[in-house]
Amino acid sequence: MPAKNIARPASSRPKHFSKSHNKRKRKAISITITERRNDFHACLSSDRAVWGRGKNSYEAIGDLIMHHEEVFGIEIASRIGLISEIFYS
């Protein structure tokens, strides 16, 4: 039996989805990860002054992104206060 095309028609896609979003070409950001004696270090390959660190490579990348939002063109909205109110009140 042939596979069915299950893609949604354009009219039923969420409003935030657009064809121009898919066609936009972005240059990949290269990150260098180094395992050190007690932690991991992640930095931009093009600029070693932009870095983060953590107990593993995932934490190092997260630290890098969290502390250098402007480099990645993102804005991080913190919900830490909301989470602590839910779990610790």
C-alpha positions in Angstrom: 0.0 0.0 0.0 1.5 3.4 -1.0 2.2 5.9 1.8 -0.4 8.7 2.1 0.5 12.3 1.9 -0.3 13.5 5.4 1.0 17.1 5.0 -1.4 19.8 6.1 -2.7 22.1 3.4 -1.3 25.7 3.7 -4.7 27.0 4.9 -4.6 24.8 8.0 -1.0 25.5 9.0 -0.5 27.7 12.1 -0.3 31.4 11.4 3.3 31.6 12.5 4.3 29.1 9.8 5.2 30.8 6.5 6.9 29.7 3.3 9.3 32.6 3.5 10.5 31.2 6.9 11.6 28.0 5.2 13.4 29.8 2.3 15.3 32.1 4.6 19.0 31.1 4.4 21.0 31.5 7.6 24.6 30.9 7.9 25.3 28.1 10.3 27.0 29.0 13.6 29.9 26.7 14.4 30.5 25.9 18.0 33.7 24.3 19.4 33.3 22.0 22.4 36.3 21.1 24.5 36.3 18.6 27.4 38.4 19.9 30.2 39.5 18.3 33.4 36.4 19.3 35.5 33.9 20.7 32.9 33.1 21.3 29.3 33.8 24.5 27.4 31.7 25.7 24.4 32.7 28.7 22.3 32.1 30.1 18.9 34.6 28.8 16.4 34.8 32.3 14.9 35.2 34.1 18.2 36.6 32.3 21.2 35.7 35.2 23.5 32.1 34.2 23.2 31.9 31.1 25.5 30.0 29.1 28.0 30.7 26.1 30.3 29.0 23.3 32.1 29.2 19.8 33.6 28.5 18.3 30.2 28.5 19.5 26.6 24.7 20.2 26.7 25.1 22.5 29.7 28.1 24.2 28.1 26.0 24.9 24.9 23.1 26.1 27.0 25.3 28.4 29.0 26.8 29.8 25.8 23.3 30.5 24.4 21.8 31.9 27.6 24.7 34.3 28.1 25.0 35.5 24.5 21.4 35.8 23.2 22.4 38.7 20.9 24.9 36.5 19.0 22.2 33.9 18.2 19.5 36.5 17.4 17.1 35.2 20.1 15.4 36.6 23.2 14.9 34.3 26.1 11.8 34.9 28.2 12.5 33.7 31.7 9.7 31.8 33.5 11.8 30.9 36.6 9.7 33.0 38.9 6.5 31.3 37.7 8.0 27.9 38.1 9.2 28.6 41.6 5.8 29.9 42.6 4.1 26.7 41.3 6.4 24.2 43.0 7.6 26.0 46.1 4.5 27.8 47.4 
